[in-house]
């Protein structure tokens, strides 16, 4: 039961951080591509890799930080909806490809770099 509460609390914190970053990016940047989603996904992937690399296999860290906060921060569903919108609403194939490579490729590399730092 404690593990589920840690995940719930961490997920709420991560979602609030993501909302703050999304609002900040919307106010500051005028771009054809969404800026906030790559920021949260790449930084979250790096932090997940860093925690994995540090071998922090402590139950509460995994539950609260990795699954909760970083799981609430990063967002696969928003990424998917943004990619669909680029294809259907805007028909921006090049932007779709660039955005996909940035999201998947750079997020993977960020996680890998975080992992290999320790």
Secondary structure by P-SEA (a helix, b strand, c coil): caaaaaaaaaaaaaaaaaaaaaaaaaaccccccccaaaaaaaaaaaaaaaaaaaccccaaaaacccccaaaaaccaaaaaaaaaaaccccccaaaaaaaaaaacaaaaaaaaaaaacc
